[in-house]
Amino acid sequence: MRTDRPWGKAVVIGGSYAGLVTARVLADFFTEVVVVERDAVDEDTGVHPGAPQGHHAHAMLAKGGQILERLFPGLRAELREAGAPVFDYGEGIDFMLPVGLAPRHRTGVRIQTFTRDELERRLRRKVLALPQVTLMPSTRCTQLTRDACGRVSGVTCRPHHTETPQPSAPFELAADLVVDASGRSSPLTDWLGDAGITVPPKRTVKAKVTYTSMNFDRPDEGHPGHPDYYIAYQMLFAPGVPRAGVLLAVERNRWTCSLFGFQDQPPTDDEGYLAFAETLDNPRLAEHIGRRTAQEPTHRYTNTDNQWRPYHAVKDWPDRLVAVGDAVCVFNPVYGQGLTVAAMEAELLQRMLTGRRASKDLDGVAGAFQKKLGRLLLGPWTLSTNSDLMWNPKGRPLPARFAHWYNTRLFHVAVKDPAVWAKFVRVVNMVASPALLFHPAVALKVLTATIRRT
């Protein structure tokens, strides 16, 4: 961690995952980083009320894991010691594609599975242990403040302690940089509107997918009853696979299981939950659900729509303000992109601040960041929304239809060709460009594949 910090104070609105990884980056550049969090959290808090999606299965793609390990050296080993397995994606997943099981072959792509609760708790402890970082819990940011030049100069805050009947007086926090990491309910668009700044309409693609999840007991890895995989997965795929699910081996000898359905709600009662899992083509999920001897409460999540606030297109974006994470773009969680994309955003901010370290000039960074962020988001947004658009028989744009056609043929090749499957794995884990799947050596196999009709 650097000791020469060119700037004074940064304020991060939101102390969940995106806010924590961003605060970690800012601690290398600012002498003080204040994390303002609306919920009553402390260093021992994992998932908190402001993140209801936190109870469900979360995927950390290989790219995201690499970035986190750079920002938090030793994190992977700590999680592994707690029981979060590390394994090769190709060897450790029982992956049911829409056309059959994927090959179980080494891919060279290493991933780790854990609950968001465990990850967030460990990140929060590490970030709050930094001398530059201060947490301000149970506090809402109510407005931005701006200086005479129009630059954002801080935020107005109001504590909201539930044990205090009288409302607390608002106060201002001055800052050299303000980061909005407050999630999908961010009020930033309204704040900008109040300042006379027009934000183009939010882009929304309905997912219509419901998650129902539970954690339950998993045998020790050395136990004869432990399978030879750490993930069992059935992929949701329009229009023929409207029910799916994932089973993740996580810390403290548990499974996290999330069942999901398109325009369908997996039940929350034990009998119905198992019955839903038994309808899946991948039998592994139902097998382990049926063997459970202890379980935690079941949770349902329905707010899965894709949403993108196009801040990159704002012409007069105010200086000294950046927005990250779900405050900008929310993905349907079924594709497992959110945690990794937020880490990539933090890394992008790190690169841009590094470029200004010598000059100590922050002006112009904010607008440039949002434009670069727009380009970063385009790939994962396209992947997520193209898939979701295919559920609507009347709203399938040509790019989505082409992607669906190509992917269907690609899957038929991948189930028989471990080399093609390995390339797909690299792309899905964001360690390779999607262009890899259109390389002539792959495209020729895809275009000449014999597709069996079902």
Secondary structure, 3 states (H helix, E strand, C coil): CCCCCCEEEEEEECCCHHHHHHHHHHCCCEEEEEEECCCCCCCCCCCCCCCHHHHCCCCCCHHHHHHHHHHCCCHHHHHHHCCCCEEEHHHHEEEEECCEECCCCCCCCEEECCCHHHHHHHHHHHHHCCCCEEEECCEEEEEEEECCCCCEEEEEEEECCCCCCCCCCCEEEECCEEEECCCCCCCHHHHHHHCCCCCCCCEEECCCEEEEEEEEECCCCCCCCCCCCCEEEECCECCCECEEEEEEEECCCEEEEEEEEECCCCCCCHHHHHHHHCCCCCCHHHHHHHHCCCECCCEEECCCCEEECCHHHCCCCCCCEEECHHHCEECCHHHCCHHHHHHHHHHHHHHHHHHCCCCCCCCCHHHHHHHHHHHHHHHHHHHHHHHHHCCCCCCCCHHHHHHHHHHHHHHHHHCCCHHHHHHHHHHHCCCCCHHHHHCHHHHHHHHCCCCCCC
